[in-house]
Amino acid sequence: MTTIIRKNLSKADIQELLKKVVPVKRFNAFQYCGVIKLTIDPLKFQRQLRDEWE
């Protein structure tokens, strides 16, 4: 959401506009920490994938 603040607005008007702003729900990546169980070293796996491209 975009809030437009013009030069001629008073401080009270600006504060009212900012009160109306709703925070956006963010993606929580921490809920997936430790979920994947790896059977191979991640660095070896990455090198294997990159070698396939050539």
BAFI-3210 file (N, C-alpha, C; in Angstrom, 3 decimals, decimal comma, padded with zeros to 6 digits):
// residues 54
n [1|2|3|4|5|6|7|8|9|10|11|12|13|14|15|16|17|18|19|20|21|22|23|24|25|26|27|28|29|30|31|32|33|34|35|36|37|38|39|40|41|42|43|44|45|46|47|48|49|50|51|52|53|54]
n.u [000,841|000,479|001,157|000,435|002,034|001,591|003,074|001,622|000,236|-000,656|001,074|-000,559|-002,405|-000,737|000,009|-002,474|-002,865|-000,772|-001,589|-003,579|-002,301|-001,822|000,070|001,992|001,687|004,429|006,583|007,449|010,339|011,681|010,122|010,638|013,176|015,553|013,892|014,317|015,959|019,132|020,976|023,332|026,315|025,739|027,370|028,719|026,513|025,613|027,792|027,616|025,211|025,932|027,905|026,428|025,370|027,329]
n.v [-001,173|002,233|005,350|008,644|011,570|014,883|018,153|020,195|019,125|018,878|018,078|016,532|015,534|013,900|012,002|010,778|009,594|007,734|006,072|004,619|002,799|-000,568|-003,202|-005,498|-008,988|-011,010|-013,505|-016,339|-017,778|-019,239|-021,303|-023,472|-024,297|-026,814|-028,820|-030,310|-033,287|-034,040|-036,264|-036,134|-034,191|-030,732|-028,983|-030,710|-031,654|-029,296|-028,773|-031,004|-030,458|-028,126|-029,106|-030,625|-028,797|-028,112]
n.w [000,000|-000,721|000,663|000,174|000,896|001,042|000,592|001,833|004,013|007,448|010,527|012,178|010,341|008,818|010,732|011,161|008,655|008,708|010,773|009,595|008,013|007,326|008,605|006,635|006,423|006,946|005,457|007,290|007,573|009,451|010,400|008,845|009,396|009,781|008,828|006,491|005,949|005,204|003,137|001,900|001,621|001,529|000,001|-001,764|-003,179|-004,422|-006,101|-007,780|-009,114|-010,497|-012,152|-013,925|-015,707|-017,481]
ca.u [000,000|001,239|000,567|000,962|002,106|001,823|003,776|000,723|-000,436|-000,146|001,652|-001,682|-002,945|000,233|-000,106|-003,723|-002,621|000,106|-002,355|-004,409|-001,464|-001,903|001,316|001,876|002,150|005,667|006,844|008,271|011,199|012,185|009,302|011,161|014,556|015,767|012,848|014,875|017,038|020,021|021,766|024,586|026,847|025,141|028,348|028,907|025,292|025,623|028,802|027,062|024,225|026,609|028,634|025,475|025,103|028,403]
ca.v [000,000|003,464|006,516|009,861|012,681|016,113|019,201|021,075|018,419|019,172|016,936|015,723|014,815|012,852|010,948|010,068|008,732|006,636|005,151|003,789|001,824|-001,911|-003,919|-006,666|-010,220|-011,453|-014,937|-016,794|-018,852|-020,007|-022,484|-024,564|-024,600|-028,177|-029,727|-031,193|-034,164|-034,248|-037,499|-035,831|-032,893|-029,724|-028,435|-031,721|-031,665|-028,091|-028,960|-031,976|-029,753|-027,184|-029,889|-031,103|-027,747|-027,995]
ca.w [000,000|-000,825|001,296|-000,428|001,844|000,305|001,333|002,572|005,101|008,786|011,235|012,658|009,174|008,466|011,738|010,882|007,492|009,105|011,625|008,724|007,314|007,896|008,334|005,764|007,054|006,316|005,389|008,398|007,093|010,585|010,638|008,040|009,794|010,240|008,346|005,478|006,412|004,076|003,158|001,224|001,983|000,649|-000,932|-002,812|-003,977|-005,249|-007,148|-008,735|-009,940|-011,375|-013,150|-014,910|-016,677|-018,473]
c.u [000,887|000,466|001,236|000,885|002,490|002,481|002,851|-000,026|000,199|000,385|000,550|-002,284|-002,030|000,144|-001,377|-003,563|-001,774|-000,589|-003,182|-003,622|-001,515|-000,599|001,051|002,414|003,340|005,767|007,789|009,087|011,702|011,356|009,808|012,596|014,636|014,754|013,422|016,036|017,897|020,811|023,132|025,026|026,294|026,124|028,616|027,702|025,251|026,636|028,320|026,073|024,904|027,393|027,708|025,225|026,137|028,459]
c.v [001,237|004,595|007,750|010,982|013,922|017,159|020,001|020,378|018,786|017,896|015,993|014,899|013,655|011,698|010,139|009,117|007,521|005,642|004,178|002,693|000,490|-002,641|-005,184|-007,884|-010,753|-012,976|-015,325|-018,005|-019,730|-021,259|-023,696|-024,935|-026,029|-029,184|-030,742|-031,988|-034,519|-035,541|-037,295|-034,438|-031,830|-029,148|-029,413|-031,746|-030,459|-028,227|-029,954|-031,274|-028,818|-027,925|-030,406|-030,063|-027,689|-029,201]
c.w [000,000|-000,159|000,714|000,601|001,052|001,202|002,244|003,719|006,432|009,427|011,727|011,508|008,769|009,454|011,547|009,695|007,875|010,020|010,790|008,010|008,063|007,591|007,512|006,499|006,270|006,337|006,516|007,945|008,223|010,866|009,855|008,404|010,329|009,746|007,372|006,070|005,208|004,248|002,518|001,669|001,022|-000,375|-002,079|-003,752|-004,923|-006,388|-008,200|-009,670|-010,931|-012,465|-014,241|-015,995|-017,775|-019,374]
res [m|t|t|i|i|r|k|n|l|s|k|a|d|i|q|e|l|l|k|k|v|v|p|v|k|r|f|n|a|f|q|y|c|g|v|i|k|l|t|i|d|p|l|k|f|q|r|q|l|r|d|e|w|e]
***
